[in-house]
C-alpha cells in the first residue's frame, strides 16, 4: 500500500450524463450500479468499493494503490459500462463534508464541550427545522464558564497531510488543529478535531 490517501469521491451527478435520458440515468444511479472501476495514470484498472448509491450520486473509495495523476472512472450496470469520467488523483485531496452532502451549507460534524470537571456534551453542527427539509447550521455557545469548546469535522483526503501543514481559522482567528486522521467507522472517512475555540 502506498501513501495515497483513501478518499471517498463524490463524482457523478445526473447532469453529468447529458447523453442519456434523465429517467434511465436516475434509475441507474439509484439502484442498478453494480461496479465502479478506476483506471489510473499507469493504465492499471482497479475495482473501487461502492459506499453508497443515492439519487444522482455515487460514493466510492479510490483504491489505495491508485497511481497519482490523470485517471478515469467507469460505472457499470449489468456488466456494461454506462458512464466514464476523467478525474485527478493526488496524494492529498482535502475536502470537508456537509450535512446534506452537497458541499455547501452546514458542516457534517459535532461541537464538543468539556467542562472543568470532565463532563462532556456533544451536539450536531446542523439541524432541520419544522417544515424545512434543508439542514441549517446549529448555533452553539463558546462562552460557557468553565468549559472548552471543540469542533469535530468530517471529510476526506486529509489523513496523509502532516498535522503541521493544516491550519484552521474561524472569523480570521487561528484555531488549533489537534488531529486530522482516518476515522475508522467508514472507509475513506477522515476526522478533523479543532480547538479549544477562542
C-alpha positions in Angstrom: 0.0 0.0 0.0 1.5 3.4 -0.9 0.9 6.7 0.9 -2.1 7.5 -1.3 -4.9 8.7 1.0 -8.0 6.6 0.6 -10.7 9.0 -0.2 -14.4 8.9 -0.9 -15.1 10.6 -4.1 -18.5 12.2 -4.9 -18.2 12.4 -8.6 -21.2 11.7 -10.7 -24.4 13.6 -10.8 -27.4 13.2 -13.1 -26.3 16.3 -15.0 -23.0 14.6 -15.9 -25.0 12.2 -18.2 -26.5 14.6 -20.7 -26.3 12.0 -23.4 -28.7 9.6 -21.6 -32.3 10.1 -20.8 -32.8 11.5 -17.3 -35.2 8.8 -16.1 -32.8 6.0 -17.2 -29.8 7.6 -15.6 -31.7 8.4 -12.5 -32.9 4.8 -12.2 -29.4 3.5 -12.9 -27.8 5.7 -10.3 -30.4 4.8 -7.6 -30.3 1.1 -7.9 -28.6 -0.6 -10.8 -25.0 0.3 -10.3 -23.0 -2.9 -10.0 -19.4 -1.7 -10.2 -17.1 1.2 -10.2 -13.6 0.9 -11.6 -10.7 3.3 -11.7 -8.0 3.3 -14.4 -5.0 5.2 -13.1 -2.3 7.1 -14.8 -0.2 3.9 -15.1 -3.1 2.2 -17.0 -4.0 -0.1 -14.2 -7.7 -0.9 -13.6 -8.9 -1.4 -10.0 -12.3 -2.0 -8.7 -13.5 0.7 -6.3 -15.5 -0.1 -3.2 -19.0 1.5 -3.5 -20.0 3.0 -0.2 -23.5 4.4 -1.2 -25.7 4.9 -4.2 -28.4 7.6 -3.9 -30.4 9.6 -6.4 -27.9 11.4 -8.5 -24.8 10.4 -6.5 -22.4 7.5 -6.2 -20.0 7.5 -3.3 -17.0 5.2 -3.7 -13.5 4.7 -2.3 -10.5 5.3 -4.5 -8.4 2.1 -4.3 -5.3 2.8 -2.1 -2.7 1.6 -4.7 -4.1 4.0 -7.4 -1.2 6.0 -9.0 -1.3 9.7 -8.9 -2.1 11.7 -12.0 -4.9 11.7 -14.5 -7.3 8.7 -14.2 -10.7 7.7 -15.4 -13.7 6.3 -13.5 -16.1 3.9 -15.2 -19.5 3.0 -13.8 -21.1 -0.2 -15.0 -24.5 -1.9 -14.5 -25.5 -5.4 -15.6 -21.9 -5.9 -16.9 -21.9 -2.9 -19.3 -20.2 0.4 -18.8 -22.7 3.3 -18.9 -20.6 6.3 -17.7 -17.0 7.3 -17.8 -15.4 10.5 -16.5 -11.8 11.8 -16.1 -10.6 12.6 -12.6 -7.3 13.7 -11.0 -5.7 11.6 -8.3 -3.4 13.2 -5.8 -1.8 12.1 -2.5 -3.8 14.9 -0.8 -7.2 16.0 -1.9 -8.8 17.5 1.2 -12.4 18.2 1.5 -14.9 18.6 4.3 -18.4 17.1 4.1 -21.6 19.0 4.6 -24.7 17.7 6.3 -26.7 17.4 3.1 -23.7 16.1 1.1 -24.0 19.0 -1.4 -20.6 20.6 -0.5 -22.4 23.7 0.7 -24.2 24.7 3.9 -23.9 23.3 7.4 -20.8 21.2 8.1 -21.1 17.5 8.9 -19.7 17.3 12.4 -20.2 17.9 16.1 -19.5 20.6 18.7 -18.0 19.0 21.8 -17.9 20.9 25.1 -15.8 19.7 28.0 -16.3 21.3 31.5 -13.6 21.6 34.1 -14.9 18.5 35.9 -14.6 16.4 32.7 -18.3 16.4 31.8 -18.7 16.2 28.0 -21.6 17.2 25.9 -21.8 16.8 22.2 -24.3 18.2 19.6 -24.6 18.2 15.8 -23.4 21.2 14.0 -26.6 21.1 11.9 -30.3 20.6 12.4 -33.5 20.7 10.5 -36.4 22.9 11.5 -40.1 22.1 11.3 -41.5 22.5 7.8 -38.0 22.5 6.2 -36.1 19.7 4.6 -32.7 21.5 4.4 -30.1 21.3 7.0 -29.3 24.5 8.8 -26.2 25.4 10.8 -26.9 24.9 14.5 -25.7 27.7 16.7 -23.7 27.0 19.8 -22.3 29.0 22.7 -18.5 29.2 23.2 -18.7 31.4 26.3 -19.8 28.7 28.8 -18.0 29.4 32.0 -15.6 26.5 32.9 -15.9 24.8 29.6 -13.8 24.4 26.5 -15.4 24.0 23.1 -14.1 21.9 20.2 -15.2 21.2 16.7 -15.2 17.7 15.2 -15.5 17.8 11.4 -15.7 15.0 8.9 -14.2 15.0 5.4 -11.8 13.0 3.2 -8.4 13.3 1.6 -6.8 14.7 4.8 -5.1 11.7 6.5 -1.8 11.9 4.5 -1.2 15.5 5.4 1.3 16.3 8.1 -0.6 17.9 11.0 1.8 20.9 10.9 0.6 21.7 7.4 -3.0 22.0 8.3 -4.4 25.4 9.5 -7.9 26.4 10.6 -9.4 29.8 11.1 -12.8 31.0 12.4 -13.6 34.6 11.6 -9.9 35.0 10.7 -8.8 33.8 14.1 -6.4 30.9 14.2 -7.8 27.7 15.9 -5.6 24.8 16.9 -5.8 21.7 14.8 -5.5 18.8 17.2 -5.9 15.9 14.7 -6.6 15.2 11.0 -6.7 11.4 10.7 -8.6 8.4 9.4 -11.9 7.8 11.2 -12.4 4.1 11.4 -16.2 3.9 11.1 -16.4 4.2 7.3 -13.8 3.7 4.6 -12.2 6.9 3.3 -13.7 9.0 6.1 -11.3 11.4 7.9 -11.9 13.4 11.1 -10.5 16.8 11.9 -10.5 18.0 15.5 -10.2 21.7 16.2 -10.0 23.6 19.5 -10.3 24.8 22.0 -12.2 27.5 20.2 -11.4 31.1 21.1 
